[in-house]
């Protein structure tokens, strides 16, 4: 199975990096957050595993954290958008 993988540097959130992998069918295989609210981000990571990238983006895009213009789920959407154009590897 071929996969896509990126490490996305977040902006405007407590988390700093999102490490995400999806397969050739745009199904999310794993997500790891560096920094941020550990329990919440582990939960998000588990909930999106096995989901289609576009479905996750539809659900999480635009979520805000308090008065911030973004959130960790919103930044995950930015990472997933970038992941869709990453090259496939074996």
N, CA and C of each residue as an Amber inpcrd file, in Angstrom:
protein
   270
   0.8460000  -1.1760000   0.0000000   0.0000000   0.0000000   0.0000000
   0.8950000   1.2430000   0.0000000   0.5670000   2.1890000  -0.8420000
   1.2930000   3.4480000  -0.8900000   0.6840000   4.4190000   0.1130000
   1.5220000   5.3000000   0.6390000   1.0620000   6.2700000   1.6350000
   1.6090000   7.6580000   1.3300000   0.9640000   8.6410000   1.9440000
   1.4350000  10.0230000   1.9520000   1.7160000  10.3770000   3.4080000
   2.7510000  11.1680000   3.6390000   3.1130000  11.5360000   5.0090000
   3.6610000  12.9540000   5.0220000   3.2550000  13.7230000   6.0200000
   3.8450000  15.0500000   6.2240000   3.9650000  15.3380000   7.7130000
   4.8180000  16.2900000   8.0140000   4.8730000  16.9110000   9.3340000
   4.5430000  18.3760000   9.1040000   3.4280000  18.7920000   9.6680000
   2.9090000  20.1390000   9.4330000   3.1780000  20.9990000  10.6590000
   3.8210000  22.1470000  10.4530000   4.0580000  23.0840000  11.5430000
   2.8300000  23.9620000  11.7090000   2.2180000  23.9000000  12.8770000
   0.9750000  24.6380000  13.1190000   1.2550000  26.1170000  13.3440000
   0.1760000  26.8940000  13.3060000   0.2530000  28.3330000  13.5430000
  -0.9510000  28.7510000  14.3750000  -0.7060000  29.4550000  15.4710000
  -1.7940000  29.9940000  16.2710000  -2.4060000  29.0320000  17.2700000
  -1.7330000  27.9070000  17.5340000  -2.2670000  26.9240000  18.4860000
  -1.1850000  26.5090000  19.4760000  -1.6190000  25.8220000  20.5160000
  -0.6710000  25.2990000  21.5090000   0.1410000  24.1350000  20.9430000
  -0.4750000  23.3430000  20.0730000   0.2980000  22.2700000  19.4340000
   1.2740000  22.9120000  18.4540000   2.3820000  22.2240000  18.2150000
   3.4310000  22.8000000  17.3780000   3.5700000  22.0820000  16.0420000
   3.4000000  20.7640000  16.0600000   3.5640000  19.9620000  14.8500000
   2.4660000  18.9080000  14.7990000   1.9540000  18.6680000  13.5830000
   1.0250000  17.5680000  13.3480000   1.6900000  16.6350000  12.3590000
   1.8700000  15.3900000  12.7700000   2.4610000  14.3530000  11.9290000
   1.3070000  13.4780000  11.4600000   1.0840000  13.4150000  10.1530000
  -0.0880000  12.7120000   9.6410000   0.2630000  11.8700000   8.4180000
  -0.3470000  10.6830000   8.3680000  -0.1530000   9.7410000   7.2660000
  -1.5030000   9.2800000   6.7580000  -1.6310000   9.2030000   5.4330000
  -2.8480000   8.6850000   4.7980000  -2.4360000   7.7140000   3.7040000
  -3.3600000   6.8210000   3.3540000  -3.0490000   5.8730000   2.2840000
  -3.3920000   6.4710000   0.9240000  -3.1860000   5.6800000  -0.1170000
  -3.3860000   6.1560000  -1.4810000  -4.8410000   6.4810000  -1.8070000
  -5.7700000   6.0250000  -0.9500000  -7.1980000   6.3080000  -1.1260000
  -7.6650000   7.4740000  -0.2570000  -6.7110000   8.2340000   0.2920000
  -6.9840000   9.3840000   1.1660000  -7.6730000   9.0010000   2.4660000
  -7.3690000   7.8060000   2.9690000  -7.8690000   7.3700000   4.2730000
  -6.7590000   7.6060000   5.2930000  -7.0860000   8.3230000   6.3480000
  -6.0990000   8.6750000   7.3730000  -5.6820000   7.4170000   8.1300000
  -4.3810000   7.1840000   8.1950000  -3.8320000   6.0160000   8.8840000
  -3.3900000   6.3440000  10.2970000  -2.7840000   7.5240000  10.4990000
  -2.3520000   7.9240000  11.8380000  -2.1450000   9.4290000  11.9020000
  -2.3460000   9.9560000  13.0990000  -2.1340000  11.3740000  13.3750000
  -1.4760000  11.4900000  14.7440000  -0.4060000  12.2720000  14.8240000
   0.2400000  12.5730000  16.0900000   0.3990000  14.0800000  16.1980000
   0.0800000  14.6210000  17.3760000   0.2800000  16.0410000  17.6540000
   1.4450000  16.1790000  18.6180000   2.2950000  17.1760000  18.3850000
   3.3430000  17.5290000  19.3280000   2.8900000  18.7950000  20.0390000
   2.7710000  18.7200000  21.3520000   2.2910000  19.8440000  22.1340000
   0.7800000  19.8790000  22.1620000   0.2320000  20.8740000  22.8220000
  -1.2150000  21.0110000  22.9080000  -1.8110000  20.2190000  24.0600000
  -3.1170000  20.1070000  24.0720000  -3.8660000  19.4080000  25.1210000
  -3.8360000  17.9080000  24.8430000  -2.9450000  17.2120000  25.4950000
  -2.6300000  15.8270000  25.1670000  -3.8540000  14.9180000  25.0640000
  -4.7040000  14.9120000  26.0680000  -5.8670000  14.0210000  26.0440000
  -6.8190000  14.3320000  24.9070000  -7.1280000  15.6050000  24.7140000
  -8.0340000  15.9940000  23.6230000  -7.4570000  15.6350000  22.2630000
  -6.1690000  15.8640000  22.0920000  -5.5600000  15.6150000  20.7890000
  -5.3930000  14.1180000  20.5190000  -5.1860000  13.3340000  21.5680000
  -5.1880000  11.8780000  21.3810000  -6.5730000  11.4160000  20.9460000
  -7.6090000  12.0150000  21.5400000  -8.9800000  11.6750000  21.1630000
  -9.2750000  12.0230000  19.7150000  -8.9050000  13.2110000  19.3020000
  -9.1070000  13.6230000  17.9060000  -8.3680000  12.6770000  16.9700000
  -7.1340000  12.3380000  17.3310000  -6.3320000  11.4390000  16.4950000
  -7.0250000  10.0920000  16.3040000  -7.5900000   9.5570000  17.3680000
  -8.2850000   8.2710000  17.2780000  -9.5780000   8.3880000  16.4750000
 -10.2880000   9.4780000  16.6350000 -11.5540000   9.6540000  15.9220000
 -11.3770000   9.8080000  14.4170000 -10.2910000  10.4210000  13.9930000
 -10.1090000  10.6310000  12.5520000  -9.4180000   9.4610000  11.8590000
  -8.7900000   8.5770000  12.6300000  -8.1400000   7.4120000  12.0160000
  -9.1840000   6.5740000  11.2850000  -8.8790000   6.1990000  10.0500000
  -9.7930000   5.4010000   9.2370000 -10.8160000   6.2290000   8.4760000
 -10.7700000   7.5510000   8.6410000 -11.7110000   8.4460000   7.9720000
 -11.0950000   9.0200000   6.6930000 -11.9440000   9.3770000   5.7630000
 -11.5180000  10.0280000   4.5310000 -11.0930000  11.4630000   4.8290000
 -10.0120000  11.8930000   4.2150000  -9.4810000  13.2440000   4.4400000
 -10.5560000  14.3050000   4.2150000 -11.2780000  14.2320000   3.1110000
 -12.2740000  15.2650000   2.7970000 -13.4150000  15.2860000   3.8070000
 -13.8060000  14.1240000   4.3250000 -14.8600000  14.0740000   5.3410000
 -14.4150000  14.7580000   6.6290000 -13.1720000  14.5410000   7.0110000
 -12.6420000  15.1730000   8.2220000 -12.5650000  16.6830000   8.0320000
 -12.1070000  17.1150000   6.8830000 -12.0210000  18.5570000   6.6130000
 -13.4100000  19.1900000   6.6980000 -14.4160000  18.5430000   6.1330000
 -15.7910000  19.0850000   6.1840000 -16.2740000  19.2630000   7.6140000
 -15.9070000  18.3360000   8.4980000 -16.3860000  18.3820000   9.8850000
 -15.6110000  19.3430000  10.7720000 -14.3110000  19.4900000  10.5320000
 -13.4700000  20.2210000  11.4850000 -13.0020000  21.5960000  11.0170000
 -13.1490000  21.8870000   9.7360000 -12.6670000  23.1530000   9.1860000
 -13.3620000  24.3400000   9.8470000 -12.5670000  25.2980000  10.2770000
 -13.1050000  26.5400000  10.8240000 -13.3720000  26.5350000  12.3150000
 -13.1600000  25.4130000  12.9970000 -13.3530000  25.3890000  14.4520000
 -12.3400000  26.3310000  15.0830000 -12.8280000  27.1140000  16.0470000
 -11.9650000  28.0760000  16.7330000 -11.7570000  27.6480000  18.1740000
 -10.6690000  28.0930000  18.7660000 -10.3450000  27.8190000  20.1650000
 -10.4260000  29.1440000  20.9190000 -11.5120000  29.3340000  21.6460000
 -11.7000000  30.5880000  22.3650000 -11.7200000  31.7600000  21.4080000
 -10.8740000  32.7570000  21.6740000 -10.8290000  33.9420000  20.8230000
  -9.8280000  33.7970000  19.6750000  -9.1060000  32.6790000  19.6410000
  -8.1470000  32.4520000  18.5520000  -8.8950000  32.2440000  17.2400000
  -8.2740000  32.5840000  16.1370000  -8.8840000  32.4280000  14.8190000
  -8.7990000  30.9940000  14.3040000  -8.1310000  30.1220000  15.0480000
  -7.9360000  28.7400000  14.6290000  -7.9780000  27.8440000  15.8550000
  -7.7460000  26.5700000  15.6500000  -7.7090000  25.5780000  16.7280000
  -6.8750000  24.4040000  16.2410000  -6.6140000  23.4610000  17.1190000
  -5.8910000  22.2590000  16.6810000  -6.6880000  21.4780000  15.6340000
  -8.0160000  21.3040000  15.7840000  -8.7550000  20.6350000  14.7150000
  -8.7010000  21.4040000  13.3880000  -8.7760000  22.7250000  13.4420000
  -8.6850000  23.5370000  12.2370000  -7.3000000  23.4100000  11.6040000
  -6.2590000  23.3950000  12.4270000  -4.9100000  23.2200000  11.9100000
  -4.7220000  21.8280000  11.3190000  -5.3900000  20.8310000  11.8810000
  -5.3690000  19.4960000  11.2820000  -5.9220000  19.5540000   9.8610000
  -6.9640000  20.3410000   9.6460000  -7.5110000  20.5060000   8.2860000
  -6.4750000  21.0950000   7.3510000  -5.7210000  22.0880000   7.8100000
  -4.6660000  22.6720000   6.9810000  -3.6290000  21.6000000   6.6320000
  -3.2810000  20.7810000   7.6290000  -2.3150000  19.7080000   7.3910000
  -2.8660000  18.6990000   6.3860000  -4.1350000  18.3510000   6.5060000
  -4.7420000  17.3730000   5.6000000  -4.8190000  17.9060000   4.1760000
  -5.0950000  19.2010000   4.0300000  -5.1130000  19.8030000   2.6950000
  -3.7300000  19.7010000   2.0530000  -2.6990000  19.9500000   2.8470000
  -1.3380000  19.8480000   2.3400000  -0.9870000  18.3870000   2.0420000
  -1.4570000  17.4890000   2.8880000  -1.1750000  16.0650000   2.7140000
  -1.7280000  15.5340000   1.3960000  -2.8880000  16.0290000   0.9850000
  -3.5070000  15.5420000  -0.2530000  -2.6050000  15.7480000  -1.4700000
  -1.7390000  16.7350000  -1.4340000  -0.8610000  16.9850000  -2.5810000
   0.5480000  16.4290000  -2.3860000   0.7820000  15.7610000  -1.2460000
   2.1000000  15.1680000  -1.0090000   2.2790000  13.9510000  -1.9120000
   3.5070000  13.6600000  -2.2890000   3.7620000  12.5020000  -3.1530000
   3.5190000  11.1840000  -2.4210000   3.1020000  10.1810000  -3.1690000
   2.9250000   8.8410000  -2.6120000   4.2740000   8.1610000  -2.5100000
   4.4230000   7.3370000  -1.4700000   5.6380000   6.5360000  -1.3360000
   5.2570000   5.1160000  -0.9270000   6.1770000   4.1910000  -1.1560000
   5.9250000   2.7880000  -0.8220000   6.1650000   2.5100000   0.6450000
